[in-house]
Amino acid sequence: MPFKAQEIYQEGSVITITSYMDTHHNGHIELRYCDLGDGSNSFTPDCFDGNTLTFLEDIEVTGPEGNTVNWEKMPADPNHPERGYLSGGQSQGSKHSFVMKFQLPYGLVGDKILFQWKYIT
C-alpha cells in the first residue's frame, strides 16, 4: 500500500492527541515514530524503539456523553517524559476520551514519518 500523508507538522511542534478508551486499567500512553525516509514503505517494529514524543500536558477527559469530567490532571513524569498517564481508572467507569499534548522532537524531519500510539497497562 502506498504511503499517504495524513498531516504535516513542523519539527518541535506541539500536537494534541485524543485517545478513546472503552475501559482502561490506569496505565499510560506513549507516542512513538519511525522515519521511513529511506524511500520504502516498509518498517520493522523495532524502528519505533527509543523514538518517543515528549508528553507535555493533560488537557481534559470527556465522558460517554461528551461532557468534561472533573478528574485530576496528570502531571508529566520527569523520570519518564514520554508517558502520558491516564486519570480516573477502571472504578470511574468506561468510555472516556483523553486529550493530551505531546511535543515532536527537534531534528525529526522527513516526508514519511509513521507514528505509533501505544497503550501500556
KAURZI-V241211 format. One line per field, one symbol per residue. ss: DSSP state (@ for helix, = for strand, . for the rest). phi: phi as a letter, one per 40 degrees, with the letter a starting at -180 (. if undefined). psi: psi as a letter, one per 30 degrees, with the letter a starting at -180 (. if undefined). Layout:
BEGIN
ss: ???
phi: ???
psi: ???
END
This chain:
BEGIN
ss: .............========......========.........@@@@...=.=========.....==..............==....@@@...========.........========.
phi: .ccbcbabbcdgccbbbbbcbcabbggabbbbbbccccgcbbabdcccdgbbcccbaccabbcdcgccccccccccbccacccbcccghdccgbgbbbbbbbbcccgcbicbbbbbcbbbc
psi: kkkjkflklkkflklkkkkkjeklhballkkllkjgfgflglllefffkfillkkekjelkkafggkkkilkkklkjffiffkjkkldlefgalilkkklklkkkkfjklfikkkkkkkk.
END
